[in-house]
Amino acid sequence: MLEQTTAYIEDSMPLLTEHHDRFFPDTCYLTAGDTEKALLSIETQLAHNHLNDWYIVHQMPMYDLIRDEPRYQAAVAERERRIAVQREAIAKMDVGADP
C-alpha cells in the first residue's frame, strides 16, 4: 500500500494539482525509509512557500530519521525565518490599524 501511495504521489498527483508537495509526501517517503526523497519534498515545499502545518506534521516519529540532517535543519530554520518575517509584517499592520 505504501508503494501505491508513493506511486500516486509521484505519478498522478502532479497531473491533478500544480503543487502536490503541500500534501506532505515526505511522510510517506520517511515511512518507506527514503530520506533523500523526503528531504527533496521538504525543500520543494519550502521553495513553493508551503509553510503551513509543518509544526504539526514534523512532530511525527518518522521525522526522527532526518532531524539531525543539516538539510532538514536548514529547511526548518529557513521556514522559521520566513514565518518571523510574516509575523513582523502583520505586527506592523496591527500598529497602524484603528482601534
C-alpha positions in Angstrom: 0.0 0.0 0.0 2.9 2.3 0.8 4.3 1.7 -2.7 0.9 2.5 -4.3 0.7 5.7 -2.3 4.2 6.9 -3.3 3.4 6.0 -6.9 0.2 8.0 -6.7 2.1 11.0 -5.3 4.8 10.9 -7.9 2.8 9.9 -11.0 -0.8 11.0 -10.6 -1.0 14.0 -8.2 1.2 16.3 -10.3 -1.4 15.9 -13.0 -4.2 17.0 -10.6 -2.6 19.8 -8.7 0.2 22.2 -9.5 2.0 21.8 -6.1 1.2 18.4 -4.8 4.1 18.7 -2.3 1.8 20.7 0.0 0.2 17.3 1.0 3.4 16.2 2.8 4.5 13.3 0.6 7.6 13.3 2.8 5.7 11.4 5.5 5.3 8.5 3.0 8.9 8.7 1.9 10.1 8.6 5.5 7.8 5.8 6.4 9.4 3.9 3.5 12.8 4.9 4.7 13.6 7.0 1.7 15.3 10.0 3.4 16.6 11.6 0.2 13.1 11.9 -1.4 11.7 13.1 1.9 14.4 15.9 2.1 13.7 16.8 -1.6 10.0 17.0 -0.8 10.6 19.3 2.2 12.9 21.5 0.2 10.3 21.7 -2.6 7.6 22.7 -0.1 9.9 25.5 1.1 10.6 26.6 -2.5 6.9 26.8 -3.1 6.4 28.7 0.2 4.2 26.0 1.7 4.9 26.7 5.3 1.7 25.7 6.9 1.3 22.8 9.3 5.0 21.8 9.5 4.9 22.2 13.2 2.2 19.5 13.4 3.3 17.1 10.7 7.0 17.2 11.5 6.4 16.0 15.1 5.6 12.6 13.7 8.1 9.9 14.8 9.2 9.1 11.2 10.9 12.6 11.1 13.4 11.3 13.6 15.2 9.8 10.6 16.2 13.3 9.4 16.0 15.6 12.4 19.8 15.7 12.6 20.3 16.1 8.9 21.8 19.5 8.0 19.5 19.9 5.1 16.5 19.3 7.3 17.7 21.7 9.9 18.4 24.3 7.3 14.9 24.0 5.8 13.3 24.3 9.3 15.5 27.3 10.1 14.5 29.0 6.8 10.8 28.3 7.4 11.1 29.8 10.9 12.8 32.9 9.4 10.1 33.3 6.8 7.4 32.9 9.4 9.1 35.6 11.6 9.1 38.0 8.6 5.4 37.4 8.1 4.7 37.9 11.8 6.7 41.2 11.7 4.7 42.4 8.7 1.4 41.6 10.5 2.5 43.3 13.7 3.3 46.5 11.6 -0.2 46.3 10.1 -1.7 46.0 13.6 0.1 49.0 14.8 -1.3 51.1 12.0 -4.9 49.9 12.4 -7.6 52.0 14.1 -8.9 50.5 17.4 
